[in-house]
Amino acid sequence: MKVIEEIKELGKKRNNLLDIREASWDETILDYTNNPEKEIDQLAEEIFAKIKENRNLLPFEFIMEELTMLGQAPNLLYDDNGHFALSGSCFQSISEEIDDVEMFLLVPKNNWKNTIREALNVYLDEEDE
């Protein structure tokens, strides 16, 4: 699918810029000597916009993985009553490796939906509100 390839290509460009920034870290000044932050942010916004525009064409798994590559932390929840929610608002214990983790997620009442796709749409549109 063309849009998936476009998003992946934008992601590669963004990752290359992130690598350039990380490689330029200077311990003596405790800062980056090459920080293309504006370009990194612009690519992230472009990727997110493409995801939002094409949300009904893109597989759920692809969207979730791309959101995490942008630094988001969407958590899919199910309430045992047939409702789903996606939340990026949470508190969790910090662990250096995979371990038992306590997570406390905040889900507004209106974010609970009957399908995963509806919950995803709420999550993607939250930024607009």
KOLVEXDREN-610606 format. One record per residue: x, y, z of N, C-alpha, C, O in turn. Coordinates in steps of 0.2 Angstrom, whole numbers. Atoms other than C-alpha are relative to their C-alpha. Layout:
> X_Y_Z_X_Y_Z_X_Y_Z_X_Y_Z
...
//
This chain:
> 4_-6_0_0_0_0_4_6_0_9_7_4
> -4_-6_1_7_17_-5_1_4_6_6_6_7
> 0_-4_-5_3_26_10_4_-3_6_8_1_9
> -5_4_-5_12_13_21_7_2_-1_11_3_3
> -6_-1_2_27_15_11_2_7_1_8_9_3
> -1_-7_-1_26_34_12_2_1_7_7_5_9
> -1_-1_-7_25_33_31_6_-3_2_10_0_6
> -6_3_-1_39_21_32_6_4_-2_11_5_1
> -5_-4_3_50_32_21_1_6_5_7_8_6
> 0_-5_-4_46_47_32_3_-2_7_7_2_10
> -3_2_-6_50_37_47_8_-1_0_11_0_5
> -7_1_1_67_32_40_4_6_0_9_7_3
> -3_-7_0_71_50_37_1_3_7_6_6_9
> 0_-3_-7_66_55_55_5_-4_4_9_-1_8
> -5_4_-4_77_40_62_7_2_-2_11_2_2
> -7_-2_2_92_46_52_2_6_3_7_7_5
> -1_-6_-3_90_63_59_1_-1_8_6_2_11
> -1_2_-7_88_56_76_7_-3_2_11_-1_7
> -6_3_-1_104_46_74_6_5_-1_11_5_3
> -5_-5_0_114_61_68_0_4_6_5_6_8
> 0_-4_-6_108_71_83_4_-4_6_8_-1_9
> -3_3_-5_113_57_95_8_-1_-1_11_-1_4
> -7_0_2_130_55_86_4_6_2_10_6_3
> -4_-6_-1_134_73_89_0_2_8_2_8_9
> 0_-2_-7_132_73_108_7_1_2_12_-3_1
> -7_-2_-2_147_82_116_0_0_7_-3_4_11
> 0_0_-8_151_77_134_3_6_3_1_8_9
> -3_-6_-3_161_93_136_-4_5_1_-4_9_6
> 5_-5_0_147_104_133_-7_-2_3_-12_2_4
> 6_3_-2_133_92_138_-6_2_-4_-11_4_-2
> 5_-2_5_124_96_122_1_-3_-7_7_-6_-8
> -2_2_7_122_91_104_3_5_-4_1_11_-3
> -3_-4_5_133_99_91_-4_1_-6_-3_6_-10
> 5_0_5_120_95_78_-6_-3_2_-8_-9_3
> 7_2_-3_102_95_83_-5_3_-5_-8_8_-4
> 5_-2_5_90_95_68_-7_-1_3_-11_-4_0
> 6_1_-4_76_96_81_-7_2_-4_-12_-1_-4
> 6_-2_4_64_106_70_-2_-4_-6_-8_-6_-7
> 1_5_6_66_94_55_-3_-6_3_-8_-9_0
> 3_6_-3_63_79_67_-7_1_2_-11_-3_1
> 7_-1_-2_47_87_74_-4_1_-6_-10_-1_-6
> 4_-1_6_41_92_57_-2_-7_-4_-7_-8_-6
> 1_7_2_43_74_51_-5_-4_4_-9_-7_1
> 5_3_-4_34_68_66_-7_2_-1_-12_-2_-1
> 7_-2_1_19_79_63_-2_-2_-7_-8_-4_-8
> 2_2_7_19_74_44_-2_-7_1_-7_-9_-2
> 2_7_-1_19_56_49_-7_-1_4_-11_-5_2
> 6_1_-4_5_58_62_-6_3_-4_-11_0_-4
> 5_-2_5_-5_68_49_-2_-5_-5_-8_-6_-6
> 2_5_4_-4_54_37_-3_-6_3_-8_-9_0
> 3_6_-4_-9_41_50_-7_3_1_-12_-1_-1
> 7_-2_-1_-24_52_54_-4_0_-6_-10_-2_-6
> 4_0_6_-29_55_36_-2_-7_-3_-7_-7_-6
> 1_6_3_-28_37_31_-1_-6_5_-1_-12_4
> 1_4_-6_-33_29_48_-5_-6_-2_-4_-12_0
> 5_5_1_-47_19_40_3_-5_-5_0_-11_-7
> -4_4_4_-35_11_27_6_-4_3_7_-9_0
> -6_3_-3_-21_7_38_-2_-5_5_-7_-5_9
> 1_5_-5_-20_-9_49_1_3_7_6_7_8
> -1_-2_-6_-22_-6_67_7_-1_3_10_4_6
> -7_1_-2_-5_-14_71_5_5_-2_9_7_1
> -5_-5_3_4_-3_59_-1_7_4_4_10_5
> 1_-7_-3_-4_13_67_3_0_7_7_4_9
> -2_0_-7_0_7_85_8_0_0_11_4_4
> -8_0_0_19_3_80_2_7_-2_7_9_1
> -3_-7_2_21_20_71_-1_5_5_3_9_6
> 1_-4_-6_13_29_86_6_0_5_8_5_7
> -5_1_-5_26_21_97_7_3_-3_11_5_1
> -6_-3_3_40_26_85_0_8_0_6_11_0
> 1_-7_-1_34_44_87_1_2_7_1_8_9
> -1_-2_-7_37_43_106_-7_-1_4_-7_1_10
> 6_1_-4_19_40_110_-1_-7_3_3_-11_2
> 1_7_-4_13_26_122_-7_-2_1_-10_-1_6
> 8_2_0_-5_21_117_0_-7_3_3_-12_2
> 2_7_-3_-12_7_128_-7_-2_-1_-11_2_0
> 6_2_2_-26_-3_122_-3_-3_7_0_-8_9
> 4_3_-6_-39_-7_136_-6_-3_-1_-9_-1_-6
> 7_3_0_-54_-18_138_-3_0_7_0_-2_11
> 3_-1_-7_-66_-16_152_-5_-6_2_-8_-6_7
> 4_6_-2_-74_-34_152_-8_1_-1_-11_-4_0
> 7_-1_1_-91_-26_147_-1_1_-8_-6_4_-10
> 0_-1_7_-87_-25_128_2_7_-2_0_9_-8
> -2_-7_2_-79_-8_128_8_0_0_11_-3_4
> -7_-1_1_-62_-3_122_2_8_1_-2_12_0
> -3_-7_0_-51_13_125_7_-1_-1_11_-6_0
> -7_-1_1_-34_19_120_2_6_4_-1_11_4
> -2_-5_-4_-25_29_133_8_1_0_11_-4_0
> -7_-2_0_-8_38_132_2_3_7_7_5_8
> -1_-3_-7_-10_45_150_0_-5_5_-5_-9_7
> -1_5_-5_-3_34_163_6_1_4_11_5_2
> -6_0_-4_9_32_177_2_-7_1_-2_-12_1
> -2_7_-1_20_17_179_7_0_3_10_5_3
> -6_1_-4_34_10_189_6_0_-6_4_-3_-11
> -5_1_5_51_11_180_4_-6_1_6_-8_7
> -4_6_0_61_-4_176_5_0_-6_3_2_-11
> -5_0_5_77_-6_166_-1_-6_-5_2_-6_-10
> 2_6_4_71_-23_159_-7_-2_1_-11_0_5
> 7_3_-1_55_-33_156_-1_-3_7_3_-7_9
> 1_2_-7_48_-35_173_-7_1_1_-11_4_-3
> 7_-2_-2_32_-34_182_0_8_1_4_11_4
> 1_-7_0_26_-16_180_-7_2_3_-12_-1_0
> 7_-3_-2_12_-7_189_-1_6_-4_3_10_-5
> 2_-6_4_2_5_178_-6_2_2_-11_-2_4
> 6_-3_-2_-11_17_182_-2_4_-6_1_9_-8
> 2_-4_6_-21_23_167_-6_4_1_-10_2_5
> 5_-4_0_-32_37_165_-4_0_-6_-2_2_-11
> 4_0_6_-47_35_154_-7_4_1_-11_2_5
> 6_-4_-1_-61_48_153_-6_-4_-3_-5_-8_-7
> 6_4_1_-78_41_152_-2_-1_-7_-4_-6_-10
> 2_0_7_-81_46_134_5_-3_-5_3_-4_-11
> -5_4_4_-66_37_128_-1_-7_-1_1_-11_-5
> 2_7_1_-74_20_130_-4_-1_-6_-10_2_-6
> 3_1_6_-80_14_114_-2_-8_-1_1_-12_2
> 2_7_1_-88_-2_107_4_-4_-5_4_-10_-5
> -5_3_4_-74_-6_95_7_3_1_7_8_3
> -7_-2_0_-55_-5_94_1_6_-4_4_11_-3
> -1_-5_5_-56_6_79_-3_7_2_0_12_1
> 3_-6_-3_-68_18_87_4_3_6_5_9_6
> -5_-2_-5_-56_19_102_6_3_-3_8_9_0
> -6_-3_4_-42_22_90_-1_7_-2_3_12_-2
> 2_-6_3_-51_36_82_0_6_5_2_11_4
> 0_-5_-6_-54_45_99_7_2_2_8_8_2
> -7_-1_-2_-36_43_103_4_5_-5_7_10_-3
> -3_-5_5_-30_51_86_-3_7_0_0_11_-2
> 4_-7_1_-43_65_87_1_4_7_0_10_7
> -1_-4_-7_-38_70_106_4_6_-1_3_11_2
> -4_-6_1_-25_81_100_-3_6_-3_-1_12_-2
> 3_-5_3_-37_91_90_-5_4_5_-7_10_4
> 5_-3_-4_-48_95_105_4_5_5_0_8_9
//
